[in-house]
Amino acid sequence: PVVRAAYDRIYGVSTGSPSGVEVAPDGSYYLSQFDYQECVDDDAATDCGPDAPDTWCTEAAPVRCGEEGYGQLAHLVIPDDGPVRWQIIAEFPGREITSMALGRNGDLVLGIYGSGQDPRARIVYFDPRTRRQIPLRDVRYPVVDVANDPTDGSWYAAEFLVDSNPRMLSFYRFAADGRVIDLPDAWVVPRNSSHIHMKLGPDGRMYRLIAARGETTLDALDLH
């Protein structure tokens, strides 16, 4: 049977493709490629961008337009009573947020990409509380997935080598403090691929779901 559920439309995206939503420890949300659809180009409208860290936007007041969704990371709160409110906590002009993951301490790692930018792609650590950004690694291709290991706070990132034939993936690991950690051969050998998802399993291994040429494979990899 089909169960029809009531829902509230929280926001609208008019450009860009949302690449992630993460739930913070306090129950709020982080949304990538955020763009409020009803924004206006008016200097008198509410500006809740990175330069106004104490200001929140709601649907009740005119909201000033930002970067049209590209490279915008939003922090969104849905209270039990009262209007939904949000802030744009980071902007990456000229780039898209291609992936993101939440860490055990409420921090984030983002993959950002801009075809005409230098560097073209970058893996970035972001602390929403201090809004501090730390580049972890410059790469050439889009970072299509990021995963966190909550046992030690380390991060895994997958770069999609879009110009390769066949298309392949390259993997990176970073310690909680941002240091690059070498991966064993089972991790770094590229795979003919088109899509990937990485999730930490309850058995302490990383599960890597890869789609390639009509086939989907699931790797269960030991963490190192």
Buried (B, 14 or more C-beta within 10 A) or exposed (E): EEEEEEEEEEBEBEEBEBBBBBEBEEEBBBBBBBBBEEBEEEEEBBBBBBEBEEEBBBBEEEBBBBBBBBBBBBBBBBEEEEEBBBBBBBBBEBBBBBBBBBBBEBBBBBBBBBEEBEEBBBBBBBBBEEEEEEEBBEBEBBBBBBBBBEEEBBBBBBBBBEEBEEBBBBBBBBEBEBEEEEBEEEBEEBBBBBEBBBEBEEEEEBBBBBEBEEEEEEBEBEBE
